[in-house]
Amino acid sequence: MTIRAVVWGENVHEQTNKVVSDIYPDGMHSAIADAISDDEVIATTATLQDAEHGLTEERLAETDVLLWWGHAAHGDVSDEVVERVADHVNAGMGLILLHSAHFAKIFKRLMGTPCNLTWREAGERERLWVTSRNHPIAAGLPDHFELENEEMYGEPFGVPEPLETVFISWFQGGEVFRSGLTYKRGAGNVFYFRPGHETYPTYHDANVQRVLQNAVRWAYNPAPRVAGVNDAPNVPVDQALEPIEERGARLHQDGEEGFR
């Protein structure tokens, strides 16, 4: 089995903030790609600055799992690329949203909600509790682990009810947050994972890396990509699986394209 993963990063803070560039000299996207690469996972990177943000139709067609880190430049992401990514998720591509990607256009597009929360940047301790011990994303982890310095995210978190909550975070200031959530969108598996503020070495943490490694495998869908995910075809009377008699007036003619 070979899983083709693409790690997408804004690559903005790394260019403008020395603290971030010192922690991630080759960019957060490269650190994440290195963390998930092994004998089964081939991880490459793409950034906001690339043509079409590095997410062309051809690139996405060859991507099994896309990991997305964003923060400062959500608004700079092309709406056309967002729709392209959404189509591939609905068709079966896995998607992992990291940290501030809760406010990314693609997450809001797929959730259909504000995805808002409370926050505080104080470098406080975060304790992540595993709330679904048998979930594949939690494999090999202790019941809880800590990050000494992280940005706080707090409830309420304006997202739809997830399929499963894999992690809940407690912060030193007292807040809690649902920090590991799974969703299904079309044929695609979607996972949101909260830790990863750019000024802290979160992606160098072994437990965080284990979560990402597990999540890539969980999000991977080996089935062929579903075609025509936005199609809504008309099925003529004479093509019904069982014989039926047409009754009443019709607004549309057989063979018309699209949904009205």
PyMOL commands that set and color helices and strands:
alter all, ss='L'
color gray80, all
select helices_A, chain A and resi 13-16+18-23+28-36+51-54+57-61+74-76+79-91+99-103+105-111+136-138+202-204+206-219+237-239
alter helices_A, ss='H'
color red, helices_A
select strands_A, chain A and resi 3-9+41-47+65-69+94-98+118-130+144-154+164-171+176-185+188-193
alter strands_A, ss='S'
color yellow, strands_A
deselect
rebuild
show_as cartoon
